[in-house]
Amino acid sequence: MCVECKKSQREKEKVKTGILRDERKKLRIEEADRKKNERHQNFLDSKLNSKEKAIVDYARKCLTQMYQKPSKYRESYQLPDEVKEKENGYTQRELNDYLAWLRPSWQTKRKWHVDHIIPLAKLVKMGVTELYVLNSLDNLQLLTPTANLKKGANLQMSQDKIDEFISRQTNTRWEAEGYEAPLGLYNPSERIKTIVDSEAERIYVSLFLSLKRTKFQMKATKKTVIKAIIKDMWNSGSYVYNQINGPSEVDLMNFYERSGGHYSEGVMYLLYEGYPPLKKIISNSKKYSDFKYKDDSRLYFERQIRTCDVVAKRYFVEQILQSSSLKEKGFLRRLF
């Protein structure tokens, strides 16, 4: 082969190699773009929308408030105990007993993180929005802070096991309380209001049935009583009368004795206003306005408190507080 032919052949091979190199580069770029788009699409599919985020936050709040001590900075975020227990399907004591069974050192100086085995976002993305499934005891575990941060939202469980877990939880609920249609996406605020209203109605019926076995009477209207029950629920004060068979007379008397007359709202104040012996006690005793001096009024009502029952104590406490508007005795009057 002559020199010119070899040169021509090398040029052709060079051009051919360049074309192949460009084609391989183009294919690599296309493959990288395809993988990038696939990862981005998977991220978008796993990303929660605003309604799903609200349900995840609601589920986390219903759980953490059952084992964390309430903070003075977060009092407005405290949910009623009736809502948390109805949504989760267990009481605060049952949750703490279960966590203590998992780790005997639970609630000691060592810090534990309560973690969801199946992440909340995963279940909500699958359409599961019932809190008795999301916060099921079978879905909870205790991890150290380091282990929890390392785990993150990773899940080492097959899809079949996840489906089996969901089916087991829903079937257990259906057998216990009857069939319930799936909730789907919902507004947590509206659901809280619905549960509070239904629980207040239930407590109202139970309270009136139990009051028939006591000497207490409720003279307020149903609307007023339910409004007071809802207020007590949000203030964590409904535990006194929210019992399985309603409160007994001993339970109510114990509350009045512990409070010492320092209560000004809610159902217990309505019961105080409708207390039958109270009218007779008021008619047989003086008022703070019958006294000229503060010391005389206070001394009289303190003496009455020692002889009255625990419910009527509220009336005399009010009279003592109102006595602060009376005159002070002079130096000579205090001596004699």
Secondary structure as GFF3:
##gff-version 3
##sequence-region A 1 336
A	DSSP	alpha_helix	3	46	.	.	.	ID=ss1
A	DSSP	alpha_helix	50	67	.	.	.	ID=ss2
A	DSSP	three_ten_helix	72	77	.	.	.	ID=ss3
A	DSSP	alpha_helix	81	88	.	.	.	ID=ss4
A	DSSP	alpha_helix	92	102	.	.	.	ID=ss5
A	DSSP	beta_strand	113	116	.	.	.	ID=ss6
A	DSSP	alpha_helix	120	125	.	.	.	ID=ss7
A	DSSP	alpha_helix	131	134	.	.	.	ID=ss8
A	DSSP	three_ten_helix	137	139	.	.	.	ID=ss9
A	DSSP	beta_strand	140	143	.	.	.	ID=ss10
A	DSSP	alpha_helix	145	151	.	.	.	ID=ss11
A	DSSP	alpha_helix	159	177	.	.	.	ID=ss12
A	DSSP	alpha_helix	188	211	.	.	.	ID=ss13
A	DSSP	alpha_helix	222	234	.	.	.	ID=ss14
A	DSSP	three_ten_helix	238	240	.	.	.	ID=ss15
A	DSSP	alpha_helix	249	259	.	.	.	ID=ss16
A	DSSP	alpha_helix	267	273	.	.	.	ID=ss17
A	DSSP	alpha_helix	276	283	.	.	.	ID=ss18
A	DSSP	three_ten_helix	288	290	.	.	.	ID=ss19
A	DSSP	alpha_helix	294	305	.	.	.	ID=ss20
A	DSSP	alpha_helix	313	322	.	.	.	ID=ss21
A	DSSP	three_ten_helix	323	325	.	.	.	ID=ss22
A	DSSP	alpha_helix	331	335	.	.	.	ID=ss23
###
